[in-house]
Amino acid sequence: MGLYSRNKGKRGERLWASFCREQGYDVHRTAQYRGNTGAAGDVEGLPYIHCEVKYVQALNIAKAMEQSESDAKATFKERLHSKQTGMITNAEVHFEPDLVILPIVASKRTKEPWLVTMNALDWISMAGLVEDLEHVHTVFKRRNRSTIRKELEEAREQYRRGEIIVLRYVRGGLSLVTMYAEDWFTIYREWEAGMDLKRRQES
């Protein structure tokens, strides 16, 4: 990767971290605090989430999602090993939600809003902890040549302001969903609260 790409990648991570802070989460670049991170996400501070950040004009979303999923699995194995070897506290040993790591890809193009992409099954699992889904609408990608952003924009025009649009499609053999990041955070906050409740019950 060239210097320009690396610098743009760092800028993207800073922009995403700033966006997450606007949503109320203390997010920062992982490399800023831990240097060479291996399988760690590009940013830290979103509980239960492994985040791959892409600030590019043309994105291979399937490849980016595969990377996020692979790194999330590595992190899961590290946490599981820590549990098995007694390297975490007894209170954490019986708390299975600590092992939950959902991989996402946060992507942005210049002068366009952030999008969040995740595995469709992970999305279904997340939505399962949300009580009110009447304002959430799943639409299926219709045209192979149409971009994800264009189909999201067209779908948003069909619904009232404030409605959450989830675009579902298959790319590279993966069943994925993509939505505007602000919409994703609306669902994520409620899901995280449900996960925290499970944590308190287990501990």
Backbone as ProteinMPNN parsed JSONL, in Angstrom:
{"seq_chain_A": "MGLYSRNKGKRGERLWASFCREQGYDVHRTAQYRGNTGAAGDVEGLPYIHCEVKYVQALNIAKAMEQSESDAKATFKERLHSKQTGMITNAEVHFEPDLVILPIVASKRTKEPWLVTMNALDWISMAGLVEDLEHVHTVFKRRNRSTIRKELEEAREQYRRGEIIVLRYVRGGLSLVTMYAEDWFTIYREWEAGMDLKRRQES", "coords_chain_A": {"N_chain_A": [[0.845, -1.194, 0.0], [0.589, 2.199, -0.909], [1.986, 5.402, 0.202], [0.09, 7.48, -0.02], [-2.351, 6.071, 0.018], [-2.197, 4.903, 2.553], [-2.195, 7.17, 4.206], [-4.703, 8.222, 3.549], [-6.269, 6.163, 4.486], [-5.784, 6.359, 7.25], [-6.878, 8.872, 7.693], [-9.533, 8.33, 7.122], [-10.139, 6.576, 9.223], [-9.894, 8.344, 11.373], [-11.953, 10.131, 10.754], [-14.186, 8.438, 10.928], [-14.021, 7.674, 13.61], [-14.492, 10.169, 14.775], [-17.106, 10.616, 13.886], [-18.405, 8.544, 15.249], [-18.03, 9.406, 17.863], [-19.675, 11.62, 17.825], [-22.041, 10.271, 17.896], [-22.116, 9.49, 20.458], [-20.236, 7.701, 21.472], [-17.126, 6.73, 22.84], [-14.832, 6.58, 20.816], [-11.787, 5.682, 19.232], [-8.867, 5.675, 17.086], [-7.399, 2.521, 16.713], [-4.67, 2.007, 16.192], [-3.514, 4.308, 17.106], [-3.37, 4.01, 19.829], [-2.413, 1.444, 20.274], [-0.532, 0.748, 18.415], [0.889, -1.452, 15.994], [-1.596, -3.608, 15.19], [-2.408, -6.132, 14.345], [-4.944, -8.434, 14.153], [-6.807, -6.759, 15.224], [-9.56, -4.383, 15.26], [-10.003, -1.457, 13.137], [-10.743, 0.738, 14.593], [-11.496, 1.448, 18.064], [-13.942, 1.117, 20.676], [-16.623, 0.733, 20.19], [-18.788, -1.25, 21.701], [-18.873, -4.797, 21.481], [-18.436, -4.892, 18.769], [-16.569, -5.396, 15.801], [-14.718, -3.397, 13.784], [-14.127, -2.515, 10.484], [-12.712, -0.03, 8.594], [-13.28, 1.835, 5.693], [-12.249, 4.236, 3.527], [-12.755, 5.122, 0.665], [-13.126, 5.624, -2.89], [-13.945, 3.645, -4.637], [-15.129, 0.602, -3.675], [-14.544, -2.746, -2.825], [-16.843, -4.453, -1.502], [-17.391, -7.057, -0.668], [-14.855, -8.216, -0.296], [-13.868, -6.509, 1.716], [-15.683, -7.073, 3.761], [-15.172, -9.763, 4.198], [-12.589, -9.562, 5.219], [-13.108, -8.17, 7.626], [-14.712, -10.059, 8.938], [-12.936, -12.218, 9.164], [-10.911, -11.133, 10.824], [-12.45, -10.581, 13.067], [-13.115, -13.157, 13.905], [-10.601, -14.055, 14.672], [-10.133, -12.401, 16.873], [-12.201, -13.299, 18.504], [-11.32, -15.919, 19.02], [-9.053, -15.33, 20.529], [-10.215, -14.188, 22.82], [-11.743, -16.332, 23.718], [-9.727, -18.157, 24.292], [-8.524, -16.793, 26.394], [-10.514, -17.006, 28.315], [-10.519, -19.784, 28.721], [-8.017, -20.24, 29.746], [-8.023, -18.961, 32.097], [-7.385, -16.254, 32.259], [-8.983, -14.097, 32.607], [-11.385, -12.407, 34.703], [-13.401, -14.074, 37.255], [-16.0, -13.168, 37.183], [-16.339, -12.56, 34.546], [-16.074, -14.994, 33.298], [-18.466, -16.457, 33.149], [-19.967, -14.984, 31.509], [-21.243, -14.996, 28.604], [-21.947, -13.07, 26.591], [-19.644, -11.513, 26.406], [-18.13, -12.716, 24.515], [-19.241, -12.09, 22.162], [-18.805, -10.754, 19.03], [-19.47, -8.731, 16.535], [-18.794, -8.375, 13.168], [-18.327, -5.47, 11.178], [-18.388, -3.236, 8.331], [-17.45, -0.007, 7.921], [-17.984, 2.463, 5.664], [-17.042, 5.084, 3.407], [-17.356, 7.625, 0.936], [-15.823, 10.479, -0.579], [-17.361, 13.455, 0.436], [-19.782, 12.213, 0.837], [-22.276, 10.448, 2.802], [-21.601, 8.312, 5.694], [-21.708, 4.758, 5.476], [-22.864, 1.635, 6.801], [-22.051, -1.743, 6.691], [-22.99, -5.12, 7.139], [-23.0, -8.671, 7.887], [-25.874, -10.43, 6.815], [-27.12, -12.306, 8.522], [-26.043, -11.602, 10.985], [-27.175, -9.094, 11.218], [-29.882, -9.791, 11.441], [-29.77, -11.076, 13.896], [-29.044, -8.909, 15.53], [-31.238, -7.182, 15.164], [-33.128, -8.697, 16.402], [-33.106, -8.094, 19.092], [-34.323, -5.72, 19.28], [-37.125, -3.83, 20.068], [-39.1, -2.24, 18.708], [-39.689, -2.373, 15.442], [-41.132, -1.274, 13.457], [-40.523, 0.992, 12.067], [-38.468, 0.263, 10.495], [-37.332, -0.745, 7.378], [-36.787, -3.3, 5.119], [-35.271, -3.572, 2.04], [-34.713, -5.073, -1.131], [-31.906, -5.378, -3.203], [-32.21, -4.423, -6.54], [-31.071, -4.151, -9.105], [-28.258, -5.382, -10.783], [-26.187, -3.817, -11.811], [-26.493, -1.406, -10.615], [-25.352, 0.857, -8.09], [-24.738, 0.351, -4.567], [-25.087, 2.624, -2.96], [-26.683, 4.232, -4.646], [-29.055, 2.724, -4.82], [-29.834, 2.748, -2.167], [-30.347, 5.482, -1.832], [-32.491, 5.806, -3.614], [-34.365, 4.134, -2.417], [-34.749, 5.417, 0.02], [-36.144, 7.688, -0.744], [-38.663, 6.707, -1.11], [-39.832, 6.393, 1.311], [-41.037, 7.808, 4.43], [-39.523, 10.599, 6.125], [-37.128, 9.82, 8.594], [-37.603, 7.143, 8.66], [-36.015, 3.93, 8.681], [-33.887, 2.491, 6.385], [-32.935, -0.59, 5.136], [-30.774, -2.134, 3.076], [-30.677, -5.11, 1.361], [-28.67, -7.67, -0.045], [-26.718, -9.803, -2.244], [-23.302, -10.373, -2.444], [-20.352, -11.416, -3.826], [-20.858, -14.008, -2.971], [-21.664, -13.626, -0.39], [-24.261, -12.906, 1.902], [-25.474, -9.835, 2.513], [-26.152, -6.766, 4.342], [-26.706, -3.279, 4.016], [-26.735, 0.004, 5.333], [-27.504, 3.469, 6.063], [-25.167, 5.047, 8.191], [-26.07, 6.575, 10.395], [-28.639, 5.571, 10.733], [-28.004, 2.944, 11.363], [-26.785, 3.257, 13.868], [-28.984, 3.982, 15.389], [-30.346, 1.545, 15.691], [-28.277, 0.031, 16.757], [-27.735, 1.172, 19.292], [-29.948, 0.388, 20.858], [-29.709, -2.373, 20.678], [-27.195, -2.75, 21.87], [-27.806, -1.946, 24.475], [-29.492, -4.038, 25.196], [-27.664, -6.148, 25.136], [-25.955, -5.351, 27.194], [-27.687, -5.605, 29.328], [-27.98, -8.393, 29.392], [-25.407, -8.986, 30.123], [-25.252, -7.946, 32.737], [-27.107, -9.606, 33.97], [-25.866, -12.099, 33.741], [-23.574, -11.712, 35.248]], "CA_chain_A": [[0.0, 0.0, 0.0], [1.375, 3.403, -1.018], [1.863, 6.392, 1.269], [-1.182, 8.2, -0.168], [-3.437, 5.19, 0.471], [-2.102, 4.755, 4.009], [-2.636, 8.422, 4.825], [-6.148, 8.331, 3.377], [-6.849, 5.2, 5.403], [-5.728, 6.942, 8.594], [-7.859, 9.961, 7.745], [-10.835, 7.689, 7.201], [-10.312, 6.078, 10.592], [-10.135, 9.51, 12.238], [-13.287, 10.644, 10.445], [-15.172, 7.509, 11.48], [-13.97, 7.812, 15.073], [-15.166, 11.431, 15.086], [-18.532, 10.393, 13.664], [-18.88, 7.706, 16.359], [-18.093, 10.25, 19.065], [-20.898, 12.412, 17.684], [-23.146, 9.389, 18.247], [-22.071, 9.257, 21.896], [-19.31, 6.621, 21.829], [-15.733, 7.15, 22.974], [-14.125, 5.768, 19.82], [-10.505, 6.214, 18.773], [-8.101, 4.779, 16.215], [-6.684, 1.485, 17.458], [-3.227, 2.165, 16.011], [-3.075, 5.463, 17.893], [-3.162, 3.583, 21.209], [-1.774, 0.151, 20.419], [0.432, 0.5, 17.363], [0.578, -2.54, 15.071], [-2.67, -4.272, 15.909], [-2.73, -7.47, 13.863], [-6.339, -8.676, 13.787], [-7.705, -5.815, 15.9], [-10.294, -3.501, 14.358], [-9.362, -0.177, 12.824], [-11.062, 1.651, 15.697], [-11.981, 0.816, 19.287], [-14.884, 1.919, 21.438], [-17.989, 0.273, 19.947], [-18.888, -2.556, 22.358], [-19.327, -5.996, 20.759], [-18.304, -4.669, 17.328], [-15.261, -5.318, 15.148], [-14.973, -2.418, 12.732], [-13.201, -2.285, 9.383], [-13.042, 1.282, 8.034], [-12.833, 2.025, 4.317], [-12.493, 5.587, 3.021], [-12.316, 4.969, -0.727], [-14.145, 5.942, -3.886], [-14.431, 2.372, -5.184], [-14.949, -0.379, -2.609], [-14.938, -4.144, -2.982], [-17.467, -4.658, -0.203], [-17.27, -8.461, -0.272], [-13.498, -8.4, 0.213], [-13.767, -5.789, 2.99], [-16.474, -7.8, 4.751], [-14.425, -10.985, 4.498], [-11.49, -9.171, 6.096], [-13.657, -7.856, 8.937], [-15.155, -11.305, 9.55], [-11.745, -13.001, 9.504], [-10.27, -10.514, 11.979], [-13.344, -10.745, 14.211], [-12.962, -14.547, 14.355], [-9.322, -14.138, 15.379], [-10.341, -11.767, 18.173], [-13.041, -14.221, 19.27], [-10.469, -17.024, 19.483], [-8.203, -14.792, 21.602], [-11.03, -14.046, 24.028], [-12.097, -17.671, 24.18], [-8.509, -18.714, 24.896], [-8.346, -16.121, 27.676], [-11.457, -17.613, 29.252], [-10.133, -21.156, 29.001], [-6.762, -20.273, 30.494], [-8.201, -18.252, 33.36], [-6.711, -14.959, 32.239], [-9.934, -13.036, 32.879], [-11.958, -12.544, 36.032], [-14.479, -15.042, 37.395], [-17.26, -12.537, 36.786], [-16.422, -12.584, 33.096], [-16.051, -16.362, 32.803], [-19.816, -16.937, 32.877], [-20.675, -13.964, 30.714], [-21.049, -15.311, 27.2], [-21.963, -11.903, 25.706], [-18.294, -10.985, 26.209], [-17.548, -13.356, 23.344], [-19.944, -11.618, 20.967], [-18.083, -9.757, 18.238], [-20.085, -8.648, 15.218], [-17.96, -7.614, 12.222], [-18.985, -4.523, 10.271], [-17.54, -2.384, 7.503], [-17.896, 1.385, 7.834], [-17.4, 2.954, 4.418], [-17.386, 6.467, 3.047], [-16.736, 8.278, -0.202], [-15.682, 11.912, -0.367], [-18.567, 14.293, 0.415], [-20.981, 11.387, 0.948], [-22.443, 9.984, 4.188], [-21.09, 7.004, 6.091], [-22.555, 3.582, 5.399], [-22.431, 0.476, 7.575], [-22.405, -3.022, 6.085], [-22.757, -6.279, 7.994], [-23.57, -9.924, 7.438], [-27.323, -10.402, 6.983], [-27.495, -13.08, 9.704], [-25.702, -10.779, 12.149], [-28.196, -8.045, 11.286], [-31.1, -10.408, 11.973], [-29.517, -11.283, 15.322], [-29.09, -7.599, 16.175], [-32.609, -6.676, 15.137], [-33.931, -9.522, 17.289], [-33.15, -7.504, 20.426], [-34.948, -4.403, 19.161], [-38.566, -4.003, 20.275], [-39.937, -1.571, 17.71], [-39.084, -2.414, 14.112], [-42.107, -0.798, 12.478], [-39.926, 2.067, 11.276], [-37.341, -0.323, 9.767], [-37.813, -1.353, 6.136], [-35.777, -4.022, 4.353], [-35.494, -3.603, 0.592], [-33.752, -5.94, -1.795], [-31.25, -4.752, -4.345], [-32.94, -4.843, -7.726], [-30.297, -4.157, -10.352], [-26.865, -5.769, -10.543], [-25.259, -2.761, -12.198], [-26.725, -0.221, -9.794], [-24.511, 0.87, -6.896], [-25.422, 0.236, -3.28], [-25.483, 3.972, -2.554], [-27.786, 4.707, -5.489], [-30.281, 2.015, -4.449], [-30.239, 3.27, -0.861], [-30.927, 6.806, -2.051], [-33.799, 5.635, -4.246], [-35.276, 3.544, -1.431], [-35.067, 6.436, 1.032], [-37.135, 8.607, -1.318], [-39.971, 6.063, -1.103], [-40.345, 6.321, 2.68], [-41.087, 9.064, 5.165], [-38.322, 11.019, 6.842], [-36.988, 9.157, 9.883], [-37.683, 5.698, 8.477], [-34.708, 3.296, 8.497], [-33.85, 1.646, 5.198], [-31.895, -1.623, 5.155], [-30.638, -2.714, 1.743], [-30.159, -6.478, 1.446], [-28.178, -8.113, -1.345], [-25.657, -10.81, -2.23], [-22.098, -9.904, -3.125], [-19.236, -12.333, -3.626], [-21.32, -15.176, -2.232], [-22.051, -13.237, 0.961], [-25.541, -12.225, 2.07], [-25.098, -8.635, 3.257], [-27.061, -5.625, 4.438], [-26.045, -1.981, 4.133], [-27.644, 1.094, 5.696], [-26.819, 4.685, 6.464], [-24.574, 4.857, 9.513], [-26.941, 7.157, 11.422], [-29.714, 4.599, 10.959], [-27.413, 1.787, 12.042], [-26.582, 3.606, 15.27], [-30.292, 3.956, 16.049], [-30.585, 0.145, 16.058], [-27.157, -0.454, 17.562], [-27.875, 1.629, 20.678], [-30.916, -0.463, 21.561], [-29.116, -3.712, 20.753], [-26.13, -2.716, 22.879], [-28.463, -1.915, 25.781], [-29.94, -5.404, 25.461], [-26.479, -6.952, 25.439], [-25.494, -4.946, 28.523], [-28.612, -6.209, 30.285], [-27.578, -9.79, 29.494], [-24.136, -9.013, 30.865], [-25.53, -7.76, 34.152], [-27.795, -10.794, 34.446], [-24.895, -13.185, 33.836], [-22.571, -11.441, 36.28]], "C_chain_A": [[0.88, 1.244, 0.0], [1.105, 4.379, 0.113], [0.538, 7.124, 1.2], [-2.336, 7.364, 0.373], [-3.416, 5.028, 1.978], [-2.602, 6.003, 4.718], [-4.146, 8.607, 4.703], [-6.857, 7.351, 4.298], [-6.877, 5.728, 6.828], [-6.761, 8.058, 8.741], [-9.271, 9.391, 7.857], [-11.129, 7.173, 8.6], [-10.587, 7.22, 11.551], [-11.534, 10.067, 12.012], [-14.378, 9.744, 11.036], [-15.203, 7.599, 13.006], [-14.686, 9.086, 15.508], [-16.676, 11.287, 14.931], [-19.13, 9.58, 14.815], [-18.971, 8.507, 17.653], [-19.318, 11.145, 19.024], [-22.136, 11.596, 18.047], [-23.13, 9.003, 19.726], [-21.127, 8.17, 22.35], [-17.868, 7.122, 21.821], [-14.851, 6.269, 22.092], [-12.837, 6.466, 19.405], [-9.828, 5.199, 17.867], [-7.327, 3.784, 17.066], [-5.178, 1.698, 17.388], [-2.679, 3.31, 16.851], [-2.713, 5.063, 19.322], [-2.343, 2.303, 21.328], [-0.802, -0.188, 19.3], [-0.035, -0.582, 16.406], [-0.393, -3.509, 15.733], [-3.007, -5.668, 15.422], [-4.182, -7.568, 13.452], [-7.31, -7.7, 14.445], [-8.407, -4.931, 14.879], [-9.557, -2.198, 14.13], [-9.609, 0.859, 13.911], [-11.555, 0.835, 16.881], [-13.0, 1.732, 19.95], [-16.341, 1.595, 21.184], [-18.122, -1.121, 20.553], [-19.483, -3.626, 21.449], [-19.137, -5.904, 19.248], [-16.835, -4.694, 16.909], [-15.45, -4.483, 13.887], [-13.817, -2.306, 11.744], [-13.625, -0.982, 8.711], [-12.453, 1.424, 6.636], [-13.246, 3.413, 3.836], [-11.947, 5.631, 1.598], [-13.468, 5.322, -1.653], [-14.759, 4.681, -4.482], [-14.101, 1.274, -4.182], [-15.409, -1.758, -3.055], [-15.522, -4.579, -1.643], [-17.349, -6.104, 0.265], [-15.898, -8.736, 0.335], [-13.331, -7.723, 1.569], [-14.52, -6.527, 4.09], [-15.773, -9.083, 5.152], [-13.263, -10.687, 5.44], [-11.986, -8.901, 7.506], [-14.084, -9.129, 9.663], [-13.969, -12.154, 9.993], [-11.057, -12.455, 10.749], [-11.126, -10.664, 13.233], [-13.246, -12.162, 14.776], [-11.664, -14.72, 15.133], [-9.432, -13.533, 16.767], [-11.184, -12.657, 19.074], [-12.198, -15.361, 19.841], [-9.556, -16.567, 20.614], [-8.988, -14.68, 22.898], [-11.404, -15.403, 24.602], [-10.905, -18.33, 24.861], [-8.269, -18.098, 26.275], [-9.285, -16.701, 28.726], [-10.97, -18.994, 29.682], [-8.862, -21.25, 29.84], [-6.826, -19.465, 31.78], [-7.552, -16.893, 33.408], [-7.688, -13.792, 32.403], [-10.636, -13.341, 34.184], [-13.092, -13.552, 36.05], [-15.819, -14.465, 36.959], [-17.445, -12.599, 35.279], [-16.546, -13.995, 32.539], [-17.436, -16.842, 32.403], [-20.626, -15.968, 32.028], [-20.396, -14.195, 29.229], [-21.135, -14.097, 26.281], [-20.587, -11.273, 25.501], [-17.632, -11.571, 24.967], [-18.21, -12.903, 22.048], [-19.135, -10.527, 20.28], [-18.698, -9.752, 16.848], [-19.206, -7.81, 14.29], [-18.8, -6.693, 11.357], [-17.933, -3.852, 9.403], [-18.186, -1.0, 7.476], [-17.205, 1.996, 6.613], [-17.913, 4.346, 4.073], [-16.668, 6.857, 1.768], [-16.716, 9.772, 0.064], [-17.018, 12.627, -0.551], [-19.858, 13.473, 0.443], [-21.08, 10.829, 2.362], [-21.845, 8.601, 4.429], [-22.154, 5.938, 5.902], [-21.99, 2.503, 6.315], [-22.947, -0.778, 6.886], [-22.109, -4.131, 7.075], [-23.394, -7.518, 7.374], [-25.065, -9.934, 7.741], [-27.767, -11.178, 8.218], [-27.161, -12.322, 10.988], [-26.727, -9.666, 12.325], [-29.488, -8.59, 11.877], [-30.964, -10.634, 13.472], [-29.6, -9.971, 16.084], [-30.517, -7.083, 16.262], [-33.517, -7.454, 16.079], [-34.037, -8.982, 18.702], [-33.8, -6.126, 20.428], [-36.463, -4.579, 19.204], [-39.408, -3.443, 19.131], [-39.227, -1.54, 16.359], [-40.047, -1.921, 13.029], [-41.528, 0.28, 11.565], [-38.714, 1.581, 10.473], [-37.872, -1.07, 8.554], [-36.644, -2.009, 5.398], [-36.172, -4.025, 2.885], [-34.386, -4.438, -0.036], [-33.199, -5.256, -3.033], [-31.84, -5.315, -5.64], [-32.061, -5.023, -8.954], [-28.814, -4.433, -10.055], [-25.893, -4.63, -10.816], [-25.425, -1.486, -11.367], [-25.861, -0.288, -8.532], [-25.369, 0.772, -5.641], [-25.93, 1.601, -2.845], [-26.69, 4.481, -3.351], [-29.098, 4.032, -5.084], [-30.767, 2.453, -3.071], [-30.923, 4.626, -1.004], [-32.329, 6.69, -2.644], [-34.808, 5.074, -3.25], [-35.684, 4.568, -0.382], [-36.144, 7.385, 0.53], [-38.548, 8.029, -1.248], [-40.615, 6.062, 0.288], [-40.301, 7.695, 3.347], [-39.756, 9.354, 5.848], [-38.284, 10.351, 8.22], [-37.109, 7.646, 9.801], [-36.28, 5.134, 8.197], [-34.788, 2.317, 7.333], [-32.665, 0.693, 5.295], [-31.871, -2.276, 3.774], [-29.989, -4.088, 1.856], [-29.792, -6.978, 0.046], [-27.116, -9.189, -1.152], [-24.483, -10.27, -3.023], [-20.959, -10.861, -2.793], [-19.618, -13.565, -2.825], [-21.757, -14.884, -0.809], [-23.414, -12.556, 0.945], [-25.317, -11.061, 3.024], [-26.267, -7.67, 3.38], [-26.214, -4.369, 4.594], [-27.095, -0.943, 4.466], [-26.828, 2.342, 6.006], [-26.365, 4.534, 7.91], [-25.448, 5.429, 10.626], [-28.098, 6.221, 11.753], [-29.19, 3.39, 11.726], [-27.232, 2.076, 13.528], [-27.901, 3.619, 16.04], [-30.61, 2.539, 16.534], [-29.519, -0.349, 17.025], [-27.302, -0.048, 19.023], [-28.812, 0.716, 21.46], [-30.374, -1.881, 21.719], [-28.041, -3.769, 21.828], [-26.728, -2.702, 24.282], [-28.961, -3.302, 26.162], [-28.788, -6.318, 25.813], [-25.939, -6.623, 26.827], [-26.388, -5.535, 29.613], [-28.282, -7.686, 30.484], [-26.304, -9.919, 30.33], [-24.38, -8.884, 32.362], [-26.221, -8.995, 34.746], [-26.838, -11.969, 34.639], [-23.905, -12.97, 34.965], [-23.204, -11.339, 37.641]], "O_chain_A": [[1.808, 1.349, 0.802], [0.151, 4.229, 0.878], [-0.085, 7.373, 2.232], [-3.194, 7.871, 1.095], [-4.465, 5.014, 2.622], [-3.336, 5.919, 5.703], [-4.795, 9.087, 5.632], [-7.921, 7.659, 4.835], [-7.871, 5.567, 7.536], [-7.428, 8.176, 9.769], [-10.102, 9.913, 8.601], [-12.245, 7.319, 9.1], [-11.42, 7.089, 12.448], [-12.222, 10.434, 12.964], [-15.37, 10.234, 11.576], [-16.272, 7.601, 13.616], [-15.41, 9.081, 16.504], [-17.436, 11.787, 15.76], [-20.221, 9.885, 15.299], [-19.89, 8.306, 18.448], [-19.936, 11.407, 20.056], [-23.156, 12.152, 18.455], [-24.011, 8.283, 20.196], [-21.196, 7.744, 23.503], [-17.449, 7.842, 20.915], [-14.21, 5.334, 22.57], [-12.801, 7.686, 19.246], [-10.169, 4.016, 17.875], [-6.671, 4.17, 18.035], [-4.485, 1.587, 18.399], [-1.518, 3.288, 17.259], [-1.862, 5.689, 19.953], [-1.664, 2.082, 22.331], [-0.298, -1.31, 19.246], [-1.21, -0.632, 16.043], [-0.052, -4.157, 16.723], [-3.832, -6.339, 16.043], [-4.62, -6.887, 12.525], [-8.52, -7.808, 14.241], [-7.915, -4.748, 13.765], [-8.605, -1.876, 14.84], [-8.788, 1.75, 14.126], [-11.975, -0.312, 16.733], [-12.94, 2.954, 19.813], [-17.217, 2.114, 21.876], [-17.618, -2.085, 19.978], [-20.464, -3.391, 20.744], [-19.634, -6.762, 18.517], [-15.975, -4.103, 17.562], [-16.255, -4.83, 13.022], [-12.678, -2.036, 12.126], [-14.777, -0.847, 8.3], [-11.269, 1.163, 6.424], [-14.433, 3.727, 3.748], [-10.838, 6.107, 1.353], [-14.632, 5.319, -1.253], [-15.95, 4.65, -4.795], [-12.932, 1.04, -3.874], [-16.506, -1.925, -3.589], [-14.793, -5.021, -0.755], [-17.221, -6.357, 1.462], [-15.791, -9.409, 1.361], [-12.721, -8.292, 2.475], [-14.048, -6.601, 5.224], [-15.781, -9.453, 6.326], [-12.983, -11.465, 6.352], [-11.373, -9.343, 8.478], [-13.848, -9.27, 10.863], [-13.993, -12.742, 11.074], [-10.664, -13.22, 11.63], [-10.6, -10.851, 14.33], [-13.289, -12.347, 15.992], [-11.622, -15.44, 16.13], [-8.894, -14.078, 17.731], [-10.917, -12.762, 20.271], [-12.346, -15.725, 21.007], [-9.308, -17.321, 21.555], [-8.483, -15.039, 23.962], [-11.386, -15.603, 25.817], [-11.058, -18.986, 25.891], [-7.864, -18.789, 27.209], [-8.905, -16.87, 29.885], [-11.005, -19.332, 30.865], [-8.658, -22.227, 30.56], [-5.821, -19.298, 32.471], [-7.2, -16.416, 34.486], [-7.282, -12.632, 32.347], [-10.489, -14.44, 34.719], [-13.68, -13.858, 35.013], [-16.671, -15.181, 36.431], [-18.572, -12.681, 34.788], [-17.062, -14.184, 31.437], [-17.573, -17.564, 31.416], [-21.834, -16.134, 31.86], [-19.438, -13.659, 28.673], [-20.449, -14.081, 25.258], [-20.381, -10.565, 24.515], [-16.686, -10.995, 24.43], [-17.784, -13.291, 20.96], [-18.822, -9.5, 20.883], [-18.469, -10.675, 16.066], [-18.907, -6.656, 14.598], [-19.857, -7.085, 10.861], [-16.74, -3.895, 9.704], [-19.333, -0.85, 7.057], [-15.976, 2.038, 6.547], [-19.038, 4.726, 4.395], [-15.521, 6.472, 1.542], [-17.515, 10.272, 0.856], [-17.712, 12.437, -1.549], [-20.921, 13.993, 0.104], [-20.067, 10.743, 3.057], [-21.617, 7.829, 3.497], [-23.34, 6.174, 6.132], [-20.787, 2.462, 6.573], [-24.124, -0.871, 6.54], [-21.096, -4.093, 7.773], [-24.215, -7.425, 6.462], [-25.48, -9.493, 8.813], [-28.7, -10.755, 8.901], [-27.908, -12.391, 11.965], [-27.103, -9.333, 13.449], [-30.12, -7.94, 12.71], [-31.909, -10.417, 14.23], [-30.169, -9.926, 17.175], [-30.951, -6.605, 17.31], [-34.551, -6.945, 16.511], [-34.947, -9.357, 19.442], [-33.824, -5.446, 21.454], [-37.019, -5.386, 18.458], [-40.325, -4.106, 18.647], [-38.283, -0.776, 16.161], [-39.812, -2.123, 11.838], [-41.983, 0.46, 10.435], [-38.017, 2.38, 9.848], [-38.751, -1.922, 8.676], [-35.644, -1.359, 5.092], [-37.278, -4.435, 2.532], [-33.266, -4.495, 0.471], [-33.933, -4.639, -3.805], [-31.951, -6.529, -5.809], [-32.276, -5.935, -9.752], [-28.208, -3.797, -9.193], [-24.884, -4.494, -10.124], [-24.579, -0.593, -11.419], [-25.662, -1.366, -7.97], [-26.563, 1.071, -5.657], [-27.075, 1.729, -2.41], [-27.602, 5.087, -2.79], [-30.137, 4.689, -5.012], [-31.972, 2.523, -2.83], [-31.949, 4.885, -0.375], [-33.246, 7.395, -2.223], [-35.967, 5.487, -3.236], [-36.834, 4.586, 0.056], [-36.975, 7.841, 1.315], [-39.525, 8.774, -1.319], [-41.802, 5.765, 0.426], [-39.621, 8.611, 2.885], [-38.967, 8.445, 6.11], [-39.292, 10.321, 8.927], [-36.764, 6.94, 10.748], [-35.461, 5.788, 7.551], [-35.643, 1.433, 7.301], [-31.531, 1.119, 5.51], [-32.848, -2.9, 3.361], [-28.884, -4.217, 2.382], [-30.514, -6.737, -0.921], [-26.675, -9.448, -0.032], [-24.648, -9.772, -4.137], [-20.642, -11.085, -1.625], [-18.798, -14.107, -2.083], [-22.178, -15.792, -0.092], [-23.69, -11.727, 0.078], [-25.008, -11.263, 4.199], [-27.239, -7.744, 2.629], [-25.153, -4.388, 5.217], [-28.213, -0.993, 3.952], [-25.613, 2.274, 6.188], [-27.074, 3.973, 8.745], [-25.554, 4.827, 11.694], [-28.491, 6.094, 12.913], [-29.855, 2.878, 12.627], [-27.503, 1.21, 14.36], [-27.923, 3.296, 17.228], [-31.086, 2.355, 17.654], [-29.817, -1.056, 17.988], [-27.017, -0.852, 19.911], [-28.509, 0.32, 22.586], [-30.556, -2.512, 22.76], [-27.981, -4.722, 22.605], [-26.216, -3.371, 25.181], [-28.863, -3.7, 27.323], [-28.916, -7.173, 26.69], [-25.513, -7.519, 27.555], [-25.912, -5.915, 30.683], [-28.299, -8.18, 31.612], [-26.155, -10.84, 31.132], [-23.795, -9.615, 33.161], [-25.95, -9.379, 35.883], [-26.981, -12.743, 35.586], [-23.442, -13.933, 35.577], [-22.508, -11.113, 38.631]]}, "name": "protein", "num_of_chains": 1, "seq": "MGLYSRNKGKRGERLWASFCREQGYDVHRTAQYRGNTGAAGDVEGLPYIHCEVKYVQALNIAKAMEQSESDAKATFKERLHSKQTGMITNAEVHFEPDLVILPIVASKRTKEPWLVTMNALDWISMAGLVEDLEHVHTVFKRRNRSTIRKELEEAREQYRRGEIIVLRYVRGGLSLVTMYAEDWFTIYREWEAGMDLKRRQES"}
